Amino acid sequence: MRLPKWLWLALLVPMLWGVWGALMEIPDKLIHPPFPATLGYVVWSLTMIPFAIVAVRNAHWKLELDRNSILYGSAVGLSGAAGQLLLFWVLTKGPAYIIFPIICLSPVITIVLSAVLLKERTYLLALTGIVLSIPAILFLSLQEPSNSPVQGYDWLIVTLFIFFSWGLQAYFMKSSASSISSEGLFFYMAVTGVALIPVALWMTDFGAPINRGLYGPYLTAVIQSLNSLGCLLFVYAVRYGKAIIVVPMVNGLFPLVTIILSLLIYRRIPSHSNLAGMVLAIVAIFLMAFDEVRHAPAATAEERTQTVRVQ
């Protein structure tokens, strides 16, 4: 059985995002002097530019400039970029292995909107996987109160806002299919990301020491490029597949990569609830992927020859 294009993309994206999620806090937390998280956002938005150029080139330099395209592109871009900016800040309050599992509950928002507004259908195995993905991520997010590395509740409020923003972004990606190309969508994502740079600079404390060397902006650029490439491929994965399948799959798998690497970085042993969440997530991902492949229609000649070129 030949795996469809969306499935390959849906497997590659969480690998890129998982490594990115585990490493993105290193310049701010483990390097001295640090490179502030807010400037990390600036670097991330700039790394989106070359991938946006690749996307527009793949579209033969054609860019949609009509009202619907701009509105959809801006909606996807702002919901994603706002969450991204807050993510850089909230990771200064706690480690990635706690923050990311909570954020990855965002498929709940996408699933509800896709089922109600887009009338997307799923089958029994996939539905079972979707249901399992919710407690899986909940188990992954549980931490022992006596040994918690985060304090207070401000980080949780911000994290829940990111969760809502990213779920809404994935829905806008899918619902915009008839209005804008994948390449145009990514271009507007990059533009809105750059547009929030002044906010990130305003949030930066330039009076504190800032690492301006190799382990500052340059290391950050390498790490953030993993996210930017993943963003481009995620747009294609959602467009070629079903949001109700792709989003839970990506958001269920990439936290596993982030959590495992983050635990190794912080040299912590996962709790029983974390291990249970990992097992549930793997089962959920398998069920959703297998059911989608089993019920996918045969590819047309055009689909078989269509490729996503990222160079």
C-alpha positions in Angstrom: 0.0 0.0 0.0 1.4 3.3 -1.1 1.3 6.0 1.6 -0.5 9.2 0.5 1.4 12.5 0.3 -0.4 14.0 3.3 0.7 11.2 5.6 4.4 11.6 4.7 4.0 15.3 5.5 2.1 14.7 8.6 5.0 12.5 9.9 7.8 14.9 8.9 6.2 18.0 10.4 6.1 16.6 14.0 9.7 15.5 13.7 10.7 19.1 12.8 8.5 20.7 15.3 9.4 18.2 18.0 13.1 19.0 17.8 12.4 22.7 17.5 10.2 22.6 20.6 12.9 20.9 22.7 15.7 23.2 21.6 14.0 26.6 21.3 14.5 27.5 25.0 18.2 26.7 25.0 19.4 30.2 23.9 17.4 31.9 26.6 17.8 29.4 29.5 21.1 27.4 29.0 23.3 30.0 27.3 25.1 32.8 29.2 24.6 35.6 28.6 21.1 34.6 27.3 19.4 35.5 24.0 16.0 36.8 25.1 12.9 34.8 24.1 11.3 37.9 22.6 14.2 38.3 20.3 13.9 34.6 19.5 10.5 35.5 18.1 12.1 38.2 15.9 14.6 35.6 14.5 11.8 33.1 13.9 9.7 35.6 11.9 12.7 36.4 9.8 13.4 32.7 9.1 9.9 32.5 7.6 10.9 34.9 4.8 13.1 32.5 2.7 10.5 29.7 3.0 7.8 32.2 1.9 9.9 33.0 -1.2 10.1 29.2 -1.9 6.3 28.9 -1.5 5.6 31.8 -3.9 8.1 30.4 -6.4 6.3 27.1 -6.3 3.2 29.0 -7.2 5.0 30.4 -10.3 5.2 33.8 -8.5 1.4 34.2 -8.5 0.0 35.7 -5.3 -3.7 36.1 -4.5 -4.5 39.8 -3.7 -8.3 39.6 -3.5 -10.2 40.5 -0.4 -11.0 36.9 0.7 -7.4 35.7 0.2 -6.1 38.6 2.3 -8.6 38.0 5.0 -8.0 34.3 5.2 -4.2 34.8 5.0 -4.3 37.4 7.8 -6.5 35.3 10.0 -4.2 32.3 9.7 -1.1 34.4 10.1 -2.3 36.5 13.1 -3.7 33.5 15.0 -0.5 31.6 14.5 1.9 34.5 15.1 0.2 35.7 18.2 0.4 32.3 19.7 4.0 32.0 18.7 5.0 35.3 20.3 3.3 34.2 23.6 4.9 30.8 23.4 8.4 32.4 23.4 7.3 34.3 26.6 5.6 31.4 28.4 8.7 29.2 27.9 10.5 31.5 30.2 8.1 30.5 32.9 8.3 26.7 32.5 10.0 23.9 30.5 8.8 22.7 27.1 7.8 19.2 28.4 5.1 20.9 30.5 4.0 23.7 28.1 3.8 21.8 24.8 1.5 19.0 25.9 -1.1 21.5 27.0 -0.8 23.6 23.9 -1.3 20.5 21.8 -4.8 20.1 23.1 -5.6 22.6 20.3 -7.0 19.9 18.0 -10.1 20.0 20.2 -10.8 23.5 18.8 -10.0 22.4 15.2 -12.1 19.2 15.4 -15.2 20.9 16.7 -15.0 23.7 14.1 -14.2 21.2 11.2 -17.0 18.8 12.1 -19.7 21.5 12.7 -18.8 24.1 10.0 -17.0 22.1 7.3 -19.1 18.9 7.8 -16.0 16.7 7.6 -16.6 13.1 8.2 -14.5 10.6 9.9 -14.8 6.8 10.5 -14.8 4.6 13.6 -11.0 4.0 14.0 -10.2 7.6 13.3 -12.8 8.8 15.7 -11.4 6.4 18.3 -8.0 7.9 17.7 -9.3 11.4 18.0 -11.0 10.6 21.3 -7.8 8.9 22.6 -5.7 11.9 21.7 -7.5 14.1 24.2 -6.7 12.1 27.4 -3.3 11.3 25.9 -2.3 14.9 25.9 -4.0 15.5 29.3 -1.9 12.7 30.8 1.2 14.1 29.2 0.5 17.5 30.8 0.0 16.2 34.4 2.8 17.0 36.8 3.5 16.2 40.4 2.5 19.2 42.5 5.4 18.7 44.9 8.0 18.6 42.2 6.6 21.2 39.7 9.1 23.5 37.9 6.5 26.2 37.4 4.9 28.5 39.9 1.7 30.5 39.9 -1.1 30.5 37.2 -0.2 33.2 34.8 1.7 30.7 32.6 -1.4 28.5 32.4 -3.7 31.4 31.3 -1.2 32.3 28.5 -0.8 28.7 27.5 -4.5 28.2 27.2 -4.7 31.3 24.9 -2.0 29.7 22.7 -4.0 26.5 22.6 -7.1 28.3 21.4 -5.1 30.4 18.8 -3.4 27.4 17.3 -6.6 25.4 17.1 -8.3 28.3 15.3 -5.3 28.7 13.0 -5.6 25.1 11.8 -9.3 25.5 11.1 -8.7 28.7 9.1 -6.1 26.8 7.1 -8.6 24.1 6.0 -11.6 26.4 5.5 -9.6 28.7 3.2 -9.0 25.9 0.7 -11.3 27.3 -1.9 -10.1 30.9 -1.5 -6.3 30.9 -1.5 -3.5 28.6 -2.5 -1.2 26.8 0.1 1.6 29.0 -1.1 -0.3 32.2 -0.8 -1.5 31.2 2.7 2.1 30.6 3.8 3.2 34.0 2.4 0.6 35.8 4.5 1.6 33.8 7.5 5.1 35.1 7.0 4.0 38.7 6.5 1.8 38.7 9.7 4.7 37.1 11.6 7.0 39.9 10.6 4.3 42.5 11.3 4.4 41.6 15.0 8.2 42.2 15.3 7.7 45.7 16.9 5.6 44.1 19.6 8.4 41.6 20.4 11.0 44.4 20.4 8.8 46.4 22.8 8.6 43.4 25.1 12.4 43.0 25.1 14.6 44.3 28.0 17.5 45.7 26.2 19.1 46.8 29.5 19.9 43.2 30.4 22.9 41.3 28.9 22.2 39.9 25.4 24.2 37.2 23.7 25.0 38.6 20.3 27.5 35.9 19.3 27.4 32.5 17.7 25.1 31.0 20.4 22.7 34.0 20.3 21.0 35.0 17.1 22.8 32.4 14.9 22.0 29.4 17.0 18.5 30.7 17.4 18.1 31.0 13.6 19.1 27.4 13.0 16.6 26.2 15.6 13.8 28.4 14.4 14.3 27.3 10.8 13.1 23.9 11.8 9.8 25.5 12.8 9.5 27.6 9.7 10.0 24.6 7.4 7.5 22.6 9.5 5.0 25.4 9.1 5.2 25.3 5.3 4.8 21.5 5.2 2.0 21.7 7.7 0.0 23.9 5.4 0.3 21.4 2.7 -0.5 18.4 5.0 -3.8 20.1 6.2 -4.7 21.0 2.6 -4.1 17.6 1.1 -5.6 15.6 4.0 -8.4 16.2 6.5 -8.0 18.7 9.3 -9.9 16.4 11.6 -7.2 13.8 11.0 -4.0 15.7 10.3 -4.2 18.2 13.2 -4.6 15.6 16.0 -1.9 13.4 14.4 0.7 16.2 14.2 -0.2 17.7 17.5 -0.2 14.2 19.1 3.2 13.2 17.8 5.3 16.3 18.0 4.9 16.7 21.8 6.3 13.2 22.2 9.5 14.3 20.5 9.6 17.5 22.4 8.9 15.9 25.7 11.5 13.1 25.3 14.3 15.5 24.2 13.3 18.1 26.8 13.4 15.5 29.6 16.9 14.5 28.4 18.0 18.1 28.4 16.6 18.7 32.0 17.7 15.1 33.0 14.2 14.3 34.4 12.4 10.9 34.6 8.8 11.1 33.3 6.0 10.2 35.7 3.6 7.3 35.3 1.0 9.7 33.9 3.4 11.0 31.3 4.2 7.4 30.2 0.6 6.6 30.0 0.0 9.6 27.8 2.8 8.6 25.4 1.3 5.2 24.9 -2.2 6.6 24.3 -0.8 9.1 21.9 1.0 6.5 19.8 -2.2 4.4 19.7 -4.3 7.4 18.7 -1.9 8.4 15.9 -1.8 4.9 14.5 -5.6 4.6 14.5 -6.1 7.9 12.8 -3.5 7.4 10.2 -4.5 3.8 9.3 -8.2 4.7 9.0 -7.5 7.7 6.8 -5.3 5.6 4.4 -7.9 2.8 4.3 -10.7 5.1 3.3 -8.7 7.5 1.1 -9.9 7.6 -2.5 -7.5 6.5 -5.3 -5.3 9.4 -6.3 -5.9 11.0 -9.6 -3.1 11.3 -12.3 -2.7 14.9 -11.4 -2.4 14.2 -7.6 0.2 11.4 -8.3 2.4 13.8 -10.2 2.0 16.7 -7.9 4.9 17.3 -5.5 5.7 19.7 -2.7 9.1 21.1 -3.5 11.0 22.6 -0.7 14.6 23.5 -1.4 
